Amino acid sequence: MARTSLSRRGFIAASLLAGGGVAFEFALPLGRASAQGLDAAPITAFVRILPDNRVVIGGKNAEIGQGAKTMLPMLIAEELDVAWDSVTVEQTDADAGIYGAQSAGGSRTTGREWLPMRQAGGAARAMVLAAAAQEWGVPVASLSSSEGRVLHEASGRSAPYATFAAGPRVRQRLIPRQ
């Protein structure tokens, strides 16, 4: 009987052919909100705010050593104006129609995604501020934010983002229509 040497790459290729490309489908709970039974308010496709004012940020790109699960969500958190220690990062579903390109490789993730992620964080912050302005009956330009709170200096009012996250003004501008 002759011995054949099979490389690791050859073994993987042979295994894939023998397995017929078997695919398994599974669903993960949508992070801390689902796991704890909390009703998270989705602000955008990438941002959900929990009732305790913690923020769940969706990381759309696979982590392969480029920092996609840290750097990109940090950009969202910075623009949203929330403290990083109040953020949980979750993998988004694979849906290019909602999240855009979700590929990784060639060290292109940062260059391709930094601006859209900043815009996602800024848009979420703008929606929360608009909802607060409507509820408080003040111009949105008179509001500011700091670490997950809406501030109205003229009246001294301050409230966490979660206060406004589930409001109708925010809810009507959720995830883009397909």
Backbone as JSON Lines, residues from 0, in Angstrom:
{"i":0,"aa":"M","n":[0.84,-1.17,0.0],"ca":[0.0,0.0,0.0],"c":[0.89,1.24,0.0]}
{"i":1,"aa":"A","n":[0.65,2.11,-0.92],"ca":[1.47,3.31,-1.06],"c":[0.92,4.4,-0.14]}
{"i":2,"aa":"R","n":[1.83,5.11,0.49],"ca":[1.43,6.23,1.36],"c":[1.41,7.51,0.54]}
{"i":3,"aa":"T","n":[0.38,8.29,0.76],"ca":[0.28,9.58,0.08],"c":[0.32,10.67,1.13]}
{"i":4,"aa":"S","n":[1.04,11.69,0.81],"ca":[1.11,12.84,1.71],"c":[0.08,13.87,1.25]}
{"i":5,"aa":"L","n":[-0.71,14.32,2.18],"ca":[-1.75,15.3,1.87],"c":[-1.47,16.57,2.66]}
{"i":6,"aa":"S","n":[-1.34,17.68,1.96],"ca":[-1.09,18.95,2.63],"c":[-2.35,19.41,3.36]}
{"i":7,"aa":"R","n":[-2.18,20.35,4.25],"ca":[-3.32,20.91,4.97],"c":[-4.31,21.54,3.99]}
{"i":8,"aa":"R","n":[-3.81,22.28,3.02],"ca":[-4.66,22.9,2.02],"c":[-5.39,21.84,1.19]}
{"i":9,"aa":"G","n":[-4.69,20.79,0.83],"ca":[-5.31,19.7,0.08],"c":[-6.4,19.01,0.89]}
{"i":10,"aa":"F","n":[-6.14,18.83,2.19],"ca":[-7.13,18.22,3.07],"c":[-8.4,19.06,3.13]}
{"i":11,"aa":"I","n":[-8.24,20.36,3.28],"ca":[-9.41,21.25,3.36],"c":[-10.19,21.21,2.06]}
{"i":12,"aa":"A","n":[-9.48,21.27,0.93],"ca":[-10.16,21.22,-0.36],"c":[-10.92,19.91,-0.54]}
{"i":13,"aa":"A","n":[-10.28,18.79,-0.18],"ca":[-10.93,17.48,-0.3],"c":[-12.13,17.39,0.64]}
{"i":14,"aa":"S","n":[-12.01,17.93,1.82],"ca":[-13.11,17.9,2.78],"c":[-14.31,18.69,2.28]}
{"i":15,"aa":"L","n":[-14.05,19.85,1.7],"ca":[-15.14,20.66,1.17],"c":[-15.85,19.94,0.02]}
{"i":16,"aa":"L","n":[-15.06,19.3,-0.85],"ca":[-15.67,18.56,-1.96],"c":[-16.47,17.38,-1.44]}
{"i":17,"aa":"A","n":[-15.93,16.66,-0.47],"ca":[-16.62,15.49,0.07],"c":[-17.87,15.9,0.83]}
{"i":18,"aa":"G","n":[-17.83,17.04,1.48],"ca":[-18.98,17.5,2.25],"c":[-20.06,18.1,1.39]}
{"i":19,"aa":"G","n":[-19.79,18.33,0.13],"ca":[-20.79,18.87,-0.76],"c":[-21.2,20.3,-0.42]}
{"i":20,"aa":"G","n":[-20.33,21.01,0.24],"ca":[-20.65,22.4,0.57],"c":[-21.78,22.52,1.57]}
{"i":21,"aa":"V","n":[-21.79,21.7,2.59],"ca":[-22.83,21.75,3.61],"c":[-22.8,23.09,4.31]}
{"i":22,"aa":"A","n":[-23.96,23.7,4.46],"ca":[-24.05,24.98,5.15],"c":[-25.02,24.84,6.3]}
{"i":23,"aa":"F","n":[-24.71,25.45,7.4],"ca":[-25.58,25.43,8.56],"c":[-26.12,26.82,8.78]}
{"i":24,"aa":"E","n":[-27.4,26.91,9.07],"ca":[-28.0,28.2,9.36],"c":[-28.26,28.26,10.85]}
{"i":25,"aa":"F","n":[-27.91,29.37,11.45],"ca":[-28.2,29.55,12.86],"c":[-28.49,31.01,13.1]}
{"i":26,"aa":"A","n":[-29.14,31.27,14.18],"ca":[-29.48,32.64,14.53],"c":[-28.95,32.93,15.92]}
{"i":27,"aa":"L","n":[-28.36,34.06,16.08],"ca":[-27.89,34.5,17.38],"c":[-28.87,35.53,17.92]}
{"i":28,"aa":"P","n":[-29.07,35.55,19.24],"ca":[-29.93,36.6,19.76],"c":[-29.3,37.95,19.46]}
{"i":29,"aa":"L","n":[-30.11,38.96,19.27],"ca":[-29.59,40.26,18.92],"c":[-28.98,40.92,20.15]}
{"i":30,"aa":"G","n":[-27.96,40.32,20.65],"ca":[-27.13,40.89,21.7],"c":[-27.78,41.03,23.05]}
{"i":31,"aa":"R","n":[-27.19,41.91,23.82],"ca":[-27.56,42.13,25.2],"c":[-29.05,42.4,25.37]}
{"i":32,"aa":"A","n":[-29.65,43.15,24.45],"ca":[-31.07,43.5,24.56],"c":[-31.93,42.24,24.53]}
{"i":33,"aa":"S","n":[-31.69,41.36,23.56],"ca":[-32.48,40.15,23.47],"c":[-32.14,39.18,24.59]}
{"i":34,"aa":"A","n":[-30.87,39.07,24.89],"ca":[-30.43,38.13,25.91],"c":[-31.02,38.49,27.27]}
{"i":35,"aa":"Q","n":[-31.19,39.76,27.54],"ca":[-31.72,40.19,28.83],"c":[-33.2,40.51,28.76]}
{"i":36,"aa":"G","n":[-33.83,40.3,27.61],"ca":[-35.24,40.58,27.47],"c":[-35.57,42.06,27.49]}
{"i":37,"aa":"L","n":[-34.62,42.9,27.19],"ca":[-34.85,44.34,27.2],"c":[-35.35,44.8,25.84]}
{"i":38,"aa":"D","n":[-36.13,45.84,25.84],"ca":[-36.64,46.39,24.59],"c":[-35.69,47.49,24.12]}
{"i":39,"aa":"A","n":[-34.81,47.13,23.22],"ca":[-33.86,48.11,22.69],"c":[-34.52,48.92,21.59]}
{"i":40,"aa":"A","n":[-34.3,50.21,21.6],"ca":[-34.85,51.07,20.57],"c":[-33.85,51.2,19.43]}
{"i":41,"aa":"P","n":[-34.16,50.65,18.24],"ca":[-33.25,50.81,17.11],"c":[-33.34,52.24,16.57]}
{"i":42,"aa":"I","n":[-32.2,52.88,16.45],"ca":[-32.14,54.25,15.95],"c":[-31.78,54.23,14.47]}
{"i":43,"aa":"T","n":[-30.77,53.48,14.12],"ca":[-30.37,53.27,12.73],"c":[-30.06,51.8,12.57]}
{"i":44,"aa":"A","n":[-29.63,51.41,11.39],"ca":[-29.26,50.01,11.17],"c":[-28.1,49.6,12.07]}
{"i":45,"aa":"F","n":[-27.3,50.55,12.53],"ca":[-26.12,50.23,13.32],"c":[-26.24,50.55,14.8]}
{"i":46,"aa":"V","n":[-27.27,51.26,15.22],"ca":[-27.34,51.75,16.6],"c":[-28.67,51.39,17.24]}
{"i":47,"aa":"R","n":[-28.59,50.77,18.43],"ca":[-29.77,50.54,19.28],"c":[-29.44,51.09,20.66]}
{"i":48,"aa":"I","n":[-30.43,51.71,21.28],"ca":[-30.23,52.26,22.62],"c":[-31.15,51.51,23.57]}
{"i":49,"aa":"L","n":[-30.55,50.96,24.63],"ca":[-31.29,50.19,25.62],"c":[-31.94,51.12,26.64]}
{"i":50,"aa":"P","n":[-32.96,50.64,27.34],"ca":[-33.62,51.48,28.34],"c":[-32.68,52.0,29.44]}
{"i":51,"aa":"D","n":[-31.59,51.28,29.71],"ca":[-30.63,51.74,30.72],"c":[-29.57,52.67,30.12]}
{"i":52,"aa":"N","n":[-29.79,53.1,28.89],"ca":[-28.93,54.04,28.15],"c":[-27.64,53.4,27.64]}
{"i":53,"aa":"R","n":[-27.52,52.08,27.74],"ca":[-26.39,51.42,27.1],"c":[-26.67,51.4,25.6]}
{"i":54,"aa":"V","n":[-25.61,51.33,24.81],"ca":[-25.75,51.4,23.35],"c":[-25.2,50.13,22.73]}
{"i":55,"aa":"V","n":[-25.97,49.55,21.82],"ca":[-25.53,48.39,21.06],"c":[-25.2,48.88,19.66]}
{"i":56,"aa":"I","n":[-23.96,48.67,19.25],"ca":[-23.51,49.09,17.92],"c":[-23.23,47.84,17.09]}
{"i":57,"aa":"G","n":[-23.81,47.83,15.9],"ca":[-23.6,46.7,15.0],"c":[-22.29,46.85,14.26]}
{"i":58,"aa":"G","n":[-21.49,45.8,14.32],"ca":[-20.25,45.74,13.56],"c":[-20.49,44.89,12.34]}
{"i":59,"aa":"K","n":[-20.44,45.48,11.17],"ca":[-20.82,44.76,9.96],"c":[-19.69,43.97,9.32]}
{"i":60,"aa":"N","n":[-18.46,44.32,9.59],"ca":[-17.33,43.65,8.93],"c":[-16.73,42.58,9.84]}
{"i":61,"aa":"A","n":[-16.26,41.52,9.21],"ca":[-15.6,40.46,9.94],"c":[-14.28,40.97,10.5]}
{"i":62,"aa":"E","n":[-13.92,40.48,11.67],"ca":[-12.65,40.87,12.28],"c":[-11.58,39.88,11.82]}
{"i":63,"aa":"I","n":[-10.62,40.38,11.05],"ca":[-9.51,39.54,10.59],"c":[-8.18,40.22,10.89]}
{"i":64,"aa":"G","n":[-8.16,40.97,11.97],"ca":[-6.91,41.6,12.38],"c":[-6.78,43.06,12.03]}
{"i":65,"aa":"Q","n":[-7.8,43.67,11.45],"ca":[-7.74,45.08,11.09],"c":[-8.39,45.98,12.12]}
{"i":66,"aa":"G","n":[-8.99,45.4,13.15],"ca":[-9.66,46.19,14.18],"c":[-11.07,46.6,13.8]}
{"i":67,"aa":"A","n":[-11.68,45.9,12.86],"ca":[-13.01,46.28,12.37],"c":[-14.07,46.22,13.46]}
{"i":68,"aa":"K","n":[-13.92,45.33,14.43],"ca":[-14.91,45.21,15.49],"c":[-14.63,46.18,16.64]}
{"i":69,"aa":"T","n":[-13.55,46.91,16.55],"ca":[-13.25,47.92,17.57],"c":[-13.23,49.3,16.95]}
{"i":70,"aa":"M","n":[-12.4,49.49,15.95],"ca":[-12.19,50.81,15.38],"c":[-13.46,51.37,14.74]}
{"i":71,"aa":"L","n":[-14.16,50.59,13.93],"ca":[-15.36,51.11,13.26],"c":[-16.48,51.42,14.25]}
{"i":72,"aa":"P","n":[-16.79,50.52,15.2],"ca":[-17.79,50.89,16.21],"c":[-17.36,52.07,17.08]}
{"i":73,"aa":"M","n":[-16.05,52.23,17.31],"ca":[-15.58,53.4,18.07],"c":[-15.88,54.7,17.33]}
{"i":74,"aa":"L","n":[-15.79,54.67,16.01],"ca":[-16.13,55.86,15.22],"c":[-17.6,56.2,15.4]}
{"i":75,"aa":"I","n":[-18.46,55.18,15.38],"ca":[-19.89,55.42,15.59],"c":[-20.1,56.0,16.99]}
{"i":76,"aa":"A","n":[-19.48,55.39,18.0],"ca":[-19.65,55.85,19.39],"c":[-19.17,57.29,19.56]}
{"i":77,"aa":"E","n":[-18.07,57.63,18.92],"ca":[-17.54,58.99,19.02],"c":[-18.51,60.01,18.42]}
{"i":78,"aa":"E","n":[-19.02,59.71,17.23],"ca":[-19.97,60.63,16.6],"c":[-21.31,60.68,17.33]}
{"i":79,"aa":"L","n":[-21.7,59.56,17.88],"ca":[-22.94,59.49,18.65],"c":[-22.79,60.22,19.98]}
{"i":80,"aa":"D","n":[-21.57,60.39,20.43],"ca":[-21.25,61.05,21.69],"c":[-21.67,60.2,22.89]}
{"i":81,"aa":"V","n":[-21.2,58.95,22.87],"ca":[-21.41,58.05,24.01],"c":[-20.06,57.51,24.47]}
{"i":82,"aa":"A","n":[-19.96,57.22,25.75],"ca":[-18.73,56.68,26.31],"c":[-18.55,55.24,25.83]}
{"i":83,"aa":"W","n":[-17.32,54.89,25.5],"ca":[-17.04,53.56,24.97],"c":[-17.41,52.47,25.97]}
{"i":84,"aa":"D","n":[-17.3,52.74,27.26],"ca":[-17.63,51.71,28.24],"c":[-19.14,51.47,28.36]}
{"i":85,"aa":"S","n":[-19.95,52.25,27.65],"ca":[-21.39,52.02,27.64],"c":[-21.83,51.3,26.35]}
{"i":86,"aa":"V","n":[-20.86,50.86,25.56],"ca":[-21.14,50.26,24.24],"c":[-20.9,48.76,24.25]}
{"i":87,"aa":"T","n":[-21.81,48.05,23.6],"ca":[-21.63,46.63,23.3],"c":[-21.62,46.52,21.78]}
{"i":88,"aa":"V","n":[-20.69,45.76,21.23],"ca":[-20.59,45.59,19.78],"c":[-21.11,44.2,19.42]}
{"i":89,"aa":"E","n":[-21.96,44.13,18.41],"ca":[-22.51,42.88,17.91],"c":[-22.28,42.76,16.41]}
{"i":90,"aa":"Q","n":[-22.17,41.55,15.95],"ca":[-22.09,41.31,14.51],"c":[-23.47,41.53,13.92]}
{"i":91,"aa":"T","n":[-23.55,42.28,12.82],"ca":[-24.83,42.46,12.14],"c":[-25.12,41.24,11.28]}
{"i":92,"aa":"D","n":[-26.35,41.16,10.8],"ca":[-26.7,40.12,9.84],"c":[-25.95,40.4,8.54]}
{"i":93,"aa":"A","n":[-25.83,39.38,7.73],"ca":[-25.22,39.55,6.41],"c":[-26.3,40.04,5.46]}
{"i":94,"aa":"D","n":[-26.35,41.34,5.25],"ca":[-27.36,41.93,4.38],"c":[-26.81,43.21,3.77]}
{"i":95,"aa":"A","n":[-26.25,43.09,2.58],"ca":[-25.64,44.25,1.92],"c":[-26.67,45.32,1.59]}
{"i":96,"aa":"G","n":[-27.93,44.95,1.45],"ca":[-28.97,45.93,1.18],"c":[-29.17,46.91,2.32]}
{"i":97,"aa":"I","n":[-28.93,46.47,3.53],"ca":[-29.06,47.33,4.71],"c":[-27.72,47.91,5.14]}
{"i":98,"aa":"Y","n":[-26.7,47.06,5.21],"ca":[-25.43,47.46,5.81],"c":[-24.35,47.84,4.81]}
{"i":99,"aa":"G","n":[-24.58,47.63,3.53],"ca":[-23.54,47.9,2.55],"c":[-22.56,46.74,2.48]}
{"i":100,"aa":"A","n":[-21.44,46.95,1.8],"ca":[-20.44,45.89,1.64],"c":[-19.96,45.4,3.0]}
{"i":101,"aa":"Q","n":[-19.88,44.09,3.16],"ca":[-19.46,43.51,4.43],"c":[-18.25,42.61,4.27]}
{"i":102,"aa":"S","n":[-17.46,42.89,3.3],"ca":[-16.28,42.08,3.06],"c":[-15.12,42.56,3.92]}
{"i":103,"aa":"A","n":[-14.13,41.72,4.01],"ca":[-12.91,42.08,4.73],"c":[-11.73,41.52,3.94]}
{"i":104,"aa":"G","n":[-10.64,42.21,3.98],"ca":[-9.45,41.73,3.3],"c":[-8.75,42.83,2.57]}
{"i":105,"aa":"G","n":[-7.5,42.61,2.32],"ca":[-6.71,43.58,1.58],"c":[-6.47,44.88,2.32]}
{"i":106,"aa":"S","n":[-6.69,44.88,3.62],"ca":[-6.51,46.08,4.44],"c":[-7.29,47.27,3.92]}
{"i":107,"aa":"R","n":[-8.47,47.02,3.38],"ca":[-9.28,48.09,2.81],"c":[-10.42,48.53,3.72]}
{"i":108,"aa":"T","n":[-10.71,47.76,4.76],"ca":[-11.88,48.02,5.59],"c":[-11.87,49.43,6.17]}
{"i":109,"aa":"T","n":[-10.77,49.83,6.77],"ca":[-10.72,51.16,7.39],"c":[-10.91,52.26,6.37]}
{"i":110,"aa":"G","n":[-10.19,52.2,5.29],"ca":[-10.29,53.24,4.28],"c":[-11.67,53.33,3.64]}
{"i":111,"aa":"R","n":[-12.33,52.19,3.51],"ca":[-13.63,52.16,2.87],"c":[-14.76,52.51,3.84]}
{"i":112,"aa":"E","n":[-14.61,52.19,5.11],"ca":[-15.73,52.27,6.05],"c":[-15.68,53.4,7.06]}
{"i":113,"aa":"W","n":[-14.57,54.1,7.21],"ca":[-14.5,55.09,8.29],"c":[-15.52,56.2,8.13]}
{"i":114,"aa":"L","n":[-15.71,56.71,6.92],"ca":[-16.67,57.8,6.73],"c":[-18.12,57.33,6.89]}
{"i":115,"aa":"P","n":[-18.54,56.23,6.27],"ca":[-19.93,55.78,6.49],"c":[-20.24,55.49,7.97]}
{"i":116,"aa":"M","n":[-19.26,54.98,8.72],"ca":[-19.51,54.7,10.14],"c":[-19.62,55.99,10.94]}
{"i":117,"aa":"R","n":[-18.81,56.98,10.63],"ca":[-18.94,58.29,11.28],"c":[-20.3,58.88,10.97]}
{"i":118,"aa":"Q","n":[-20.74,58.76,9.72],"ca":[-22.04,59.29,9.33],"c":[-23.17,58.56,10.05]}
{"i":119,"aa":"A","n":[-23.04,57.26,10.25],"ca":[-24.06,56.48,10.96],"c":[-24.18,56.96,12.41]}
{"i":120,"aa":"G","n":[-23.06,57.21,13.06],"ca":[-23.09,57.71,14.43],"c":[-23.66,59.12,14.51]}
{"i":121,"aa":"G","n":[-23.25,59.97,13.58],"ca":[-23.75,61.35,13.55],"c":[-25.24,61.41,13.26]}
{"i":122,"aa":"A","n":[-25.71,60.54,12.37],"ca":[-27.14,60.5,12.04],"c":[-27.95,60.05,13.25]}
{"i":123,"aa":"A","n":[-27.46,59.06,13.97],"ca":[-28.17,58.58,15.16],"c":[-28.25,59.69,16.21]}
{"i":124,"aa":"R","n":[-27.16,60.4,16.42],"ca":[-27.14,61.51,17.39],"c":[-28.13,62.6,16.95]}
{"i":125,"aa":"A","n":[-28.14,62.93,15.67],"ca":[-29.05,63.95,15.16],"c":[-30.51,63.55,15.37]}
{"i":126,"aa":"M","n":[-30.82,62.28,15.18],"ca":[-32.2,61.81,15.38],"c":[-32.62,61.92,16.84]}
{"i":127,"aa":"V","n":[-31.71,61.56,17.75],"ca":[-32.03,61.67,19.18],"c":[-32.23,63.14,19.56]}
{"i":128,"aa":"L","n":[-31.35,64.01,19.08],"ca":[-31.48,65.44,19.38],"c":[-32.79,66.01,18.8]}
{"i":129,"aa":"A","n":[-33.16,65.59,17.59],"ca":[-34.4,66.06,16.98],"c":[-35.61,65.6,17.8]}
{"i":130,"aa":"A","n":[-35.58,64.37,18.29],"ca":[-36.68,63.87,19.11],"c":[-36.76,64.64,20.42]}
{"i":131,"aa":"A","n":[-35.6,64.96,21.02],"ca":[-35.57,65.74,22.26],"c":[-36.11,67.15,22.02]}
{"i":132,"aa":"A","n":[-35.7,67.76,20.93],"ca":[-36.17,69.12,20.6],"c":[-37.69,69.13,20.46]}
{"i":133,"aa":"Q","n":[-38.22,68.13,19.79],"ca":[-39.66,68.05,19.6],"c":[-40.37,67.88,20.96]}
{"i":134,"aa":"E","n":[-39.86,66.98,21.77],"ca":[-40.5,66.72,23.07],"c":[-40.39,67.92,24.0]}
{"i":135,"aa":"W","n":[-39.26,68.59,24.0],"ca":[-39.06,69.73,24.9],"c":[-39.57,71.04,24.29]}
{"i":136,"aa":"G","n":[-39.92,71.03,23.03],"ca":[-40.42,72.24,22.38],"c":[-39.37,73.33,22.25]}
{"i":137,"aa":"V","n":[-38.16,72.92,21.91],"ca":[-37.05,73.87,21.75],"c":[-36.4,73.64,20.39]}
{"i":138,"aa":"P","n":[-35.68,74.62,19.87],"ca":[-34.97,74.41,18.6],"c":[-33.85,73.37,18.78]}
{"i":139,"aa":"V","n":[-33.69,72.51,17.81],"ca":[-32.64,71.49,17.89],"c":[-31.26,72.14,18.02]}
{"i":140,"aa":"A","n":[-31.08,73.32,17.44],"ca":[-29.79,74.01,17.53],"c":[-29.44,74.43,18.95]}
{"i":141,"aa":"S","n":[-30.43,74.46,19.84],"ca":[-30.17,74.86,21.23],"c":[-29.75,73.68,22.1]}
{"i":142,"aa":"L","n":[-29.7,72.49,21.51],"ca":[-29.35,71.29,22.25],"c":[-27.92,70.86,21.97]}
{"i":143,"aa":"S","n":[-27.34,70.2,22.94],"ca":[-26.03,69.59,22.76],"c":[-26.08,68.21,23.41]}
{"i":144,"aa":"S","n":[-24.98,67.5,23.35],"ca":[-24.94,66.16,23.96],"c":[-23.61,65.97,24.64]}
{"i":145,"aa":"S","n":[-23.61,65.05,25.57],"ca":[-22.38,64.67,26.26],"c":[-22.57,63.28,26.85]}
{"i":146,"aa":"E","n":[-21.73,62.36,26.43],"ca":[-21.71,60.99,26.94],"c":[-23.09,60.37,27.09]}
{"i":147,"aa":"G","n":[-23.87,60.42,26.02],"ca":[-25.16,59.75,26.0],"c":[-26.29,60.52,26.66]}
{"i":148,"aa":"R","n":[-26.11,61.8,26.82],"ca":[-27.15,62.65,27.41],"c":[-27.43,63.83,26.5]}
{"i":149,"aa":"V","n":[-28.69,64.24,26.45],"ca":[-29.09,65.44,25.72],"c":[-29.11,66.58,26.73]}
{"i":150,"aa":"L","n":[-28.52,67.71,26.35],"ca":[-28.42,68.86,27.26],"c":[-29.08,70.08,26.62]}
{"i":151,"aa":"H","n":[-29.83,70.82,27.44],"ca":[-30.4,72.09,27.01],"c":[-29.92,73.13,28.03]}
{"i":152,"aa":"E","n":[-28.85,73.82,27.67],"ca":[-28.19,74.74,28.59],"c":[-29.12,75.85,29.07]}
{"i":153,"aa":"A","n":[-29.93,76.4,28.2],"ca":[-30.8,77.54,28.56],"c":[-31.76,77.21,29.7]}
{"i":154,"aa":"S","n":[-32.28,75.99,29.72],"ca":[-33.24,75.61,30.77],"c":[-32.61,74.75,31.85]}
{"i":155,"aa":"G","n":[-31.39,74.28,31.6],"ca":[-30.73,73.4,32.56],"c":[-31.21,71.96,32.49]}
{"i":156,"aa":"R","n":[-32.04,71.64,31.49],"ca":[-32.54,70.27,31.36],"c":[-31.46,69.35,30.8]}
{"i":157,"aa":"S","n":[-31.56,68.11,31.24],"ca":[-30.63,67.08,30.8],"c":[-31.37,65.74,30.91]}
{"i":158,"aa":"A","n":[-31.21,64.88,29.93],"ca":[-31.84,63.57,29.98],"c":[-31.01,62.59,29.16]}
{"i":159,"aa":"P","n":[-31.02,61.31,29.55],"ca":[-30.28,60.3,28.78],"c":[-30.93,60.06,27.41]}
{"i":160,"aa":"Y","n":[-30.12,59.62,26.46],"ca":[-30.61,59.32,25.12],"c":[-31.82,58.39,25.16]}
{"i":161,"aa":"A","n":[-31.8,57.41,26.07],"ca":[-32.87,56.42,26.13],"c":[-34.24,57.07,26.32]}
{"i":162,"aa":"T","n":[-34.29,58.23,26.92],"ca":[-35.55,58.95,27.12],"c":[-36.22,59.26,25.79]}
{"i":163,"aa":"F","n":[-35.43,59.53,24.78],"ca":[-35.97,59.95,23.48],"c":[-35.86,58.88,22.4]}
{"i":164,"aa":"A","n":[-35.1,57.83,22.65],"ca":[-34.81,56.83,21.63],"c":[-36.04,56.1,21.12]}
{"i":165,"aa":"A","n":[-37.04,55.9,21.95],"ca":[-38.22,55.15,21.52],"c":[-39.33,56.06,21.03]}
{"i":166,"aa":"G","n":[-39.07,57.35,20.96],"ca":[-40.09,58.31,20.54],"c":[-40.48,58.16,19.09]}
{"i":167,"aa":"P","n":[-41.67,58.64,18.72],"ca":[-42.16,58.48,17.35],"c":[-41.29,59.17,16.3]}
{"i":168,"aa":"R","n":[-40.68,60.29,16.62],"ca":[-39.84,60.99,15.63],"c":[-38.63,60.14,15.26]}
{"i":169,"aa":"V","n":[-38.06,59.45,16.25],"ca":[-36.93,58.57,15.97],"c":[-37.4,57.31,15.28]}
{"i":170,"aa":"R","n":[-38.48,56.7,15.75],"ca":[-38.97,55.44,15.2],"c":[-39.33,55.54,13.72]}
{"i":171,"aa":"Q","n":[-39.83,56.67,13.26],"ca":[-40.24,56.78,11.86],"c":[-39.06,56.85,10.91]}
{"i":172,"aa":"R","n":[-37.85,57.06,11.4],"ca":[-36.69,57.19,10.53],"c":[-35.7,56.05,10.76]}
{"i":173,"aa":"L","n":[-36.22,54.86,10.98],"ca":[-35.38,53.71,11.28],"c":[-34.58,53.24,10.07]}
{"i":174,"aa":"I","n":[-34.35,51.97,10.04],"ca":[-33.56,51.31,9.01],"c":[-34.12,51.62,7.62]}
{"i":175,"aa":"P","n":[-33.26,51.86,6.64],"ca":[-33.73,52.18,5.29],"c":[-34.68,51.14,4.74]}
{"i":176,"aa":"R","n":[-35.66,51.59,3.97],"ca":[-36.63,50.67,3.35],"c":[-35.94,49.86,2.26]}
{"i":177,"aa":"Q","n":[-36.39,48.63,2.13],"ca":[-35.82,47.74,1.11],"c":[-36.66,47.74,-0.13]}
